[in-house]
Amino acid sequence: MSDTDPSPGPRTVTPRPALLRFLGGVRTVTGSKFLVESDHARILVDCGLFQGLADLRRRNWQPLPCDASDIHAVVVTHAHLDHCGYLPRLVRHGFRGPILTSAHTARLAGIVLRDSARLQMEAARHANESRWSKHRPAKPLYDDTDVDTTLKYFDPVPMSADVEIMTGTRLRLHHGGHILGSAWAHLTLEDGHTLAFSGDLGRPGHALLLPPEPFSGADVLLMESTYGDRRHDPESGRAEFTAVVKRTLARGGTVVIPAFAIDRTEVVLHELAGLRRDGVIPRSVPVYVDSPMALAALDVYRDAIAARSPELRPEILVQGAGTLSPEPFLAARTVQESIDINSSTGPAVIVSSAGMATGGRVLHHLRRLLPDPRNAVVIVGFAAAGTRARDLVDGARTLKMFGEYVPVRAEVADVPHFSAHADADQILDWLRGAPAPHTTYLVHGEESSAFALRDRIDRELGWTAVVPRSGEAVLVR
């Protein structure tokens, strides 16, 4: 080579396109986990527990397709178990990165995870004592120690501010309007591509929270589809809720309301407070809240009201914490206080978790109350396939719990008015006006809902919409 020949310059390395893997929350409403893998970062968005059908629950025991220690960070959109409940298992397997979420979500997730560990430990102990499990011995998915370790990795970040996760990879959380602290997440990768994750999108008509912040666009959108084939009717739902409470109390029965401890209990208490003021629930009729987790979450909501959180509706800030108190409402914090409810007679209202009747104290109330036709069970949110709540909605005549079948003679009312999820029309409204993503993936919904929403997005917006398969990997373009 002559002296005049140019020397080769430094090589320019073009980054490979990032991969998006669907590890959960696909064609089901549980177990949301979405892994984003680029040359420089591996980020898991949501880390939920599978619930419902046995085949889904068994997936909680299966290893992830990558080592937990190789994940650099986890982003959690909100504190419901199907979005954060796998975190202690991930930490047990070696995850040591930051768990990025809002401050309210960090506080609520601590409550949820401690309760989840307690229930799993109790279930394993009961299975070993009763010898009904095929596992010898039965073990919990994780325990209190795992939760204690997990909580050390929570790193709350401010809403509506760019946070650098790794060099060139940024996160911005936007108010999601689903539960206190919920967010939809916007992720910018080092190559400039962007992804948005709706999490669970809230309803504009939420009784306590302001509507979600508008969608501003992204190259790739993961959109929840829980109610992708349905439309909420809040007025008729409120009327039905009032009617079933009124007629049950009139016949001397007890109304039991399985309610998610986070947000659903608060919204139900807000509604019951109104019925108390209107005289539908007489002062002599007790309203019990039988869920230590719900009572702990109620304290978080009250603190948010006292601090005038920007997530809350102005009228809630004016009314103050009394808007969540259908006095006299009786808090059952201890096991003995819960047992005492079971020994009470006469008309009453019991709000207890879990919302899908998959576990918790509500099962003891259902076992006692379901055989009596004077009583009523009110299902106030989405009931996933394979859960006892779904069985009741579908007309089951018996319900299996604690190793035996209980006859269902009580009235069962399905009142989805209380759902904190946006319906199909509200999802479309949230998307309108934003630039079209390269691809929209419909997640966190059963197949019928996801495909119905896909068709509407294609037909009404002209966007490319896909219902992915579990375990599938796609390029981020």
N, C-alpha and C positions, 0 to 999 in steps of 0.2 A: 504494500500500500504506500503511495507517495505521500510526501509531507502535505500535499494540498488536499488530500482526501479528507472529507469531514469525518469527525469522530462520532460514533453513535452516542446519542443523548440518553438520559435516564428513561427507562421503560415506564410507560403509563399503564397501570393495571386497572382495568375496568372492573368494578365490583360486580359480583354475580347478583342476579335478582334474589330478593329475599323469598323465603318459603313461609307459607301460612299453613299450619296443620290444625285440623279439627279433631280435638281429643275428647270432646264431650259436648253436651248441649246441642246435639245434632239429631233431628227427627225425634227429639224428646225434650221435655221441659226441665231436665235436671242435669247436673254434672258439667256445667259450662266450663270449658278449658280450651283456650285457643293459643297456640304456640307460634310466635313469630321468630324466624331464624334468619339472620343476615350474616355477612362475613365477620361482623364485629360484636354482635349482640344476640342473645337468645332470651326472649321476653315472653312470659306466660301471662295472658290476659284472662283473668278470673281463674279460680281454682276450686270448683264446686264439687259437692258430694252428689253421687247418684242416689236417687230415692225411687220408691215405687216398686215396679216389677222386679222379681227376684233376679232375672237376668241382668237388669241394670245395676242392682245393688252389688252383685258379684263383681262388677267392673271396678268397684272401689278397691278391691284386693289385687287387681292386676297392675303390674308395673307400667309406668309410662314408657314411651318409645325412646326416651333419652334419660340420661342420668340426672337426677334431681340436682346434683352438685354442679352440673353444667349450665343450669338456668341462672342468668345473671340477675333477674328481677321479676317480681310478680306485680301486676297491676290488678287491683280489686275494684270493681265498679260499685258494689254495695254489699251489705252485710247479711244477706239471706244465705242460708246454708247451701243452696244449690249453686252459689257463686263463690263462697269462701270456705266451705266445710271440709275440703280436702287439704287445706294448708298444713295442719299438724302432721298429716301423713307425709306430705312433701318434705317437711323439715325433718321428720324421722328418717327419711331416706337420704338426707344430706344437703338439702337446700340451705344456703347461708346468705342469700342476697337480701336486698331491701324489699319490703312489701309496701308498695306505693298506693295510697288511697287517701280519701278525705279524712279530716279529723273526726267527724261524727261517725263515719264508717269504721274507723279504727276502734273507737270506743264501743260501738254496737257489736262489732265482730268479736271482741273479747268476750262479751256476754254470750253470744251465740256459740262460740267454740267451747267455752267451759261447759255449757249445758249439753252440747253434743257429746263431749267426752264423758260426762256424767251418765247420760242415757246409754251410751255404748258399754260403759263399765257395768252399769246395772243390768243391762240385757245379757251380757256375758256371764255375770254372776248368777242371774236367774236361770239361764240355760244350763249352767253347770250343776246348780242345785236340783233342777227339775229333770235334767238329763234328756231334754227334748232336742238338743242340737246334735247334728251328726259329727261335729268337731269335738275332739277329746284332748285337751279342754277347749272350750270356746274362748276366744280372746277378743278384746275390743280392737277396732281399727286403730285407735290411738287413745291415750289416757291423759290425765291431768298434767303430768310432767311434760308431755309433748306440747300441750297447749301453752304451758308456762314458757317453754323455749320459743315457741312460735311468736308469741306476743312481743318478744324482744326485737324481732325483725320488722315490726310495723314502723313505717316512716311516713307520717301524715304529710301531705303536700297541699298547698293552697289551691282553691278552685280558680279557674280562668287565668292561670299563670303558667308559662312555659317552664318545665323542669327537665334538666338534662339527666337522663338515665345513664348513658354512656356517651363518649365523645361523638357528637353528631346525631345522637338519637334522643329525641325530645318527646315529652308527654305533656298534654294539657287536658285537664278534667273540666267538664261543663256540668252544671246542675242537671240532674236527670229527672227530678220530680216524682220518683217512684216511692222511695222511703227517705227518711232523714239521712243526709249524707250521700245519697245515690248520685251517680255521675254517668254521663257517657264520655268515652275516652277518645282522644285524638292523638295518634302516634305518628311522629315524623322520623323516618329512617335516615341513615347517613347518606344514602343515594338520592334523597329528596322525595321518595315515594311516601305516601301518607295512607294510614288506615284509621278508620273510625269504628268504634265498638259501641253499640247502643246500650249495652247492659240490658236491664229491664227498664223500658221507657215508661214514664209516668203518664197519668191521665191529666188533661187540662182541668177536669172537674174534681181533682183530689180535695178532700175536705180540709186538709191541713196545709198542704204544700203548694207552692207556686208551680205553674207548668214548666216542663223541661225547656232548657235553652234551645233555640232553633238549631237544626242541623246546618252546618256551614260548608259541607262538602269534604270529599276525600277520594283518593284513587280507588280504594277498596272500602266497602262498608259491610259490617256484620250487623244485621238487623234482627232483633228478636221478633218472634211470630206467634207468641202464646195465644193471642186472640186474633190471629190473622184471618180467620173466617167468620168473625162475629162482630156484633155491634152492641155496645152497652146501652141500656135504657135506664138511666139513673132514677127517673121519676117513678116508673112502675116498680123498680127494684126497691126503692125506699118505701113505697106503699105496701108491697108484699112483706117486707121486713116488719113493718108496723103491724100489719094484719096478723101475721103468725105469732108475734109476741102477745098481742092483745087476746086472741082466741085461746092460746095455750094457758095464759094466766087465768082467763075466765073459767076454764074447766078445771082449775086447781092444779095444773101441771107445771113442770119445770122446763125452761128453755135452756138447752146447752148449745153453746156456740164454739165449735173448734176454730181457733183463730191463731194465725201466725203471731208469735210474740213480738215481732218487730214490725211496727206500723199498723198491721191489721187490727191488733188489739186496741191501739190508740184510736183508730178511726171508728171501730165499733163502740168504744166508750164514748166518743164524741156523739154518735148517733143515739146511744142509750141515754146520755145526759139530756138530749132534746126530748126524748120520749118521757123522761121523768118530769121535765118542766111542763110538758103538755098534758100530764096526768094519765098517759097511757100506762105507765108503770107506777102504781100507787106507792106512796112512801113506805107502806108496810111491807112491800115486796123487796127482799134483799137482792142486790146485784153482787155476785162474787167474781173476783178475778183470781183464778187459781193457777198461777204460773209464776214461779220466782223469776224466770227469765223475762216474762212480759212486764213484771213490776220493776225490774231493773231497767228495762228499756224505757218504761214510762218515765223514770227519773231522768233519762237522757233527753227525752222530748220536753219535759218540764224545764230542764236547764236551758234547752235551746229557745224555749219561749221567753224565759227570764233574760237570756242574752240577746233577744231580738234577732234571731238568726235570719239572714236574708233569704233563706229557703222557704220560710213560712209565709202564709197568707197574711195580709195586714189585719184582717178581721180577727184572726186567731191571736195576734199580738195584742189587740185591743181587749179581747175577752180574757186573756191570761190563762193560767194553768187550769182554772175552773172548767174550761171547755172540755177537759178530759176526765171529769169527775162526776159520774151520775150518782151523787150522794143520796142515801147512804150506800156507798159501795165498799165492800169488805174484802180486804186483801188477805189471801191465804199464802203466807210465805213458807210456813213450816209444813212438814208432813202431817203433823197432828191437826193443824188447821184445815188441811185438805181433807183428812178423814172426817173431821167434824161436819164438813159440808155434806158428806154422804149420809150422815145421820140426821140431817135436817128434814123436816116435812113441810108441805104446803107449797104454794107458788114461789118460784125463784127464777133468777136468770144466772147462768154460770158461763163465764167466758174463760176458756182454758186452751192451752196449746198441747199438741201441735195442730197446725191448721189443716193438714191432710189426714189427721188421726193416725199417723204412722207410729206414734209413741207418745210418751209424756203422760201427765196426770189426766188429760181428757179421756183416756181409755177407761179409767176407773169409773168416771161419771157415765160414760156410754154403756158400760157393762150393767150399771145399776138402772139407768133410765130407759134404755131402748125397749125393754119388754113391756112397758106401760104405755098404752095408747093415749093417756092424758098428756104425755110429754111431747116435746118437739126438739129435733136437731136441725139447726140452721147452718148450712154450708155457705160461707160468705166470700169465697174466692175460688181460684182455679183448683180443681182436683185432678191430679195427674193419674194416668192409668196405673192400676196396680195398687192404689192406696185405698184405705177404708173409706175415706171421704168420697172417692169416685164410686166405690161400690154402693154407698148409700144413695148418691145421686142417680145411679143407674137402676135403683129399685131393688137392691138386695133384700132378701127376706131373712137372712141370717148374716152375722158378722163374726169372723173368727178373731179372738183375742185371748191372750193368756192360756193358749192351748185348748180352748173350747169354743163352741159356737153359741152365740147369743142371738135370740130371736129379735127381729126388728118389727116392733108393733107401734113404736112412736111415729108421729108425723115427721116427715123429712122435707125440708124446704131448701131449694137451691136458689140462692140470692147472690148472683155474681156482681151485683151493683157495687159491692165493697172492694172488688178487685182493684189493685193499684197499678194494673197494666193498661196501657193504651189499647184501644180496640183497633180494628182494621182501618176505619175511617180516620181515626186520630193519627195512626202511623202514616197514612198517605199524606195527611195535612202537614205532618212534621217534615216529610221529605220534599214536598212541593217547594219550588223556588230555589232549591239548592242545585248546583251543577251536578250533572249525572256522573256517578262513579264509573270507573271502568267496569267493575262487577259489584253487584250487591248479593251477598250471601244471606239466606234466610236461615236463622239458627234459633235455638231455644223455643221450639214449638213442635207439637206432634205433627205427623206427616200431613194430615188433612189441612191443618191450619197453615203450615209452611207453604204447601203447594198453592193453596188459595191465595195467599198474599203474593206469592211469586207471580201468579197470573194477573193480579190486579196491578202490580208494579209495572209489568211488561205492557199491559193494555193501556193504563192510564198515564204512565210517565214515559213509556218507551225506553226504560232502562233494561240493561241485561241483568237478570236476576236468576239465581241458582239456588237449589236446595242441595247442599253438599252431603256427602256420606261420612259416617264416622270413620276416623283415621285417615281420611283423604288429605293430600297435600297439594297446594296450588301455588303458582308463582304470583308474586305481588308486582303488578304492572301499573 
